[in-house]
Amino acid sequence: MKSENIVIDFENSIGPWLGKTSKIVDYYLQEAFSQNGIDLSKEQMIVLKKLNDQDGLHQHELAFLTLRDKSTLTRLLTKMEKKCYITRKQSKEDKRVNNVYLTNLGKDVFNKTRPIIKKILDTMQHNISKEEKDQMIKTLQKIQFNLNSKEASL
């Protein structure tokens, strides 16, 4: 069977630009936390935000909301428990289920991240109009939909 010579214009496609931008944002976020004495990864910050929004989530719900598989989330929560940012408690209704709660230290750490995140968002959105931002969000939502649709095949 003869293989086809498929031409792909990577420089003018969306994928590399999304990936590079995501890595830059991750780097600046991690660097800003570190410079401000906050021992927190981006993934841990996302967990703190979800728990700040809805404390006491089931561990399974938290995995779904943070787009993590159960074992990856378990490792992440174990690290966060060692830092005393969260605590896990067995559900009274179902002993197989753990609910995850923010500790006072976790709440304090999350609150310390807010001005840092705001500054990074302001920097990212500098010289971008509301219309451009709205269009970018719509485009990213379409990309997510396209990749999550049943028609998307690997």
C-alpha positions in Angstrom: 0.0 0.0 0.0 1.3 3.4 -1.0 1.3 6.1 1.6 0.0 9.5 0.7 2.1 12.7 1.1 -0.1 14.7 3.3 0.8 18.4 3.5 -0.1 20.2 6.8 0.5 23.9 7.3 1.2 23.8 11.1 2.1 27.4 11.4 -1.3 28.5 10.2 -3.3 25.9 12.1 -5.0 26.4 15.5 -3.4 23.5 17.4 0.2 24.7 17.8 -1.0 28.2 18.8 -3.4 26.8 21.4 -0.7 24.6 22.8 2.0 27.2 22.9 -0.3 29.8 24.5 -1.4 27.3 27.1 2.2 26.5 28.1 3.0 30.2 28.3 0.0 30.8 30.6 1.0 27.8 32.8 4.5 29.1 33.0 3.5 32.6 34.0 1.0 31.3 36.6 3.5 29.0 38.2 6.2 31.7 38.2 3.8 34.2 39.8 2.8 31.8 42.5 6.4 31.0 43.2 7.4 34.7 43.4 4.6 35.3 45.8 5.6 32.5 48.1 2.6 30.3 47.2 3.3 26.6 47.1 0.7 25.7 44.5 0.5 24.2 41.1 -2.1 25.2 38.4 -3.9 21.9 38.9 -4.1 22.4 42.7 -5.4 26.0 42.1 -8.2 24.6 39.9 -9.2 22.2 42.7 -9.2 25.0 45.3 -11.4 27.1 43.0 -13.9 24.3 42.4 -14.0 23.7 46.2 -14.3 27.4 46.9 -17.3 27.4 44.5 -18.8 24.3 46.0 -17.2 22.9 49.1 -17.7 19.2 50.0 -17.8 17.9 46.4 -17.7 14.1 45.9 -14.2 13.1 44.8 -15.8 11.6 41.6 -17.6 14.9 40.8 -14.3 16.8 41.4 -12.5 14.5 38.9 -15.2 15.2 36.3 -15.2 19.0 36.9 -11.4 19.3 36.8 -11.1 17.0 33.7 -8.9 14.5 35.7 -9.1 10.8 35.8 -9.8 9.3 39.3 -6.2 8.1 40.0 -4.6 11.4 38.9 -7.0 13.3 41.1 -6.4 11.0 44.0 -2.6 11.7 43.8 -3.3 15.4 43.5 -5.6 15.4 46.5 -3.0 13.4 48.5 -0.4 16.1 47.9 -2.9 18.8 48.8 -3.9 17.0 52.0 -0.2 16.8 53.0 0.0 20.6 52.5 -3.2 20.9 54.7 -5.1 22.7 51.8 -7.9 20.2 51.8 -9.4 17.3 53.8 -11.3 14.3 52.7 -14.1 12.8 54.7 -16.0 9.6 54.1 -19.7 10.2 53.1 -22.2 9.3 55.8 -24.6 8.1 53.1 -22.2 6.0 51.1 -19.0 4.8 52.7 -17.4 4.3 49.3 -17.5 8.0 48.6 -15.2 10.7 49.8 -16.2 14.3 50.0 -13.5 16.9 49.7 -13.4 20.1 51.8 -11.2 23.2 51.8 -9.4 23.8 55.1 -8.9 27.3 56.4 -5.4 27.2 55.1 -6.7 26.1 51.7 -9.2 29.1 51.7 -6.4 31.5 52.6 -4.1 30.2 49.8 -6.9 30.4 47.3 -7.7 34.0 48.3 -4.0 34.8 47.9 -4.1 33.6 44.4 -6.9 35.8 43.3 -5.0 39.1 42.8 -2.2 37.1 41.0 -4.7 35.5 38.7 -6.4 38.9 38.1 -3.1 40.5 37.1 -2.2 37.6 34.7 -5.7 37.9 33.1 -5.4 41.6 32.8 -1.9 41.2 31.1 -3.3 38.5 28.8 -6.3 40.6 27.7 -4.3 43.8 27.3 -5.1 45.5 23.9 -7.8 42.9 23.2 -11.2 44.4 22.8 -14.4 43.0 24.4 -15.6 42.0 20.9 -12.3 40.1 20.2 -12.4 38.4 23.6 -16.0 37.4 23.1 -15.2 36.0 19.6 -12.2 34.1 20.9 -14.3 32.5 23.6 -16.9 31.5 21.0 -14.2 30.0 18.8 -12.6 28.1 21.7 -16.1 26.8 22.7 -16.5 25.6 19.1 -13.2 23.8 19.2 -14.1 22.1 22.4 -17.5 21.1 21.0 -15.8 19.8 17.8 -13.4 17.7 19.8 -16.0 16.4 22.3 -18.6 15.6 19.6 -19.4 12.0 18.7 -18.2 12.7 15.1 -14.7 13.4 16.3 -12.6 10.3 15.6 -9.0 9.7 16.4 
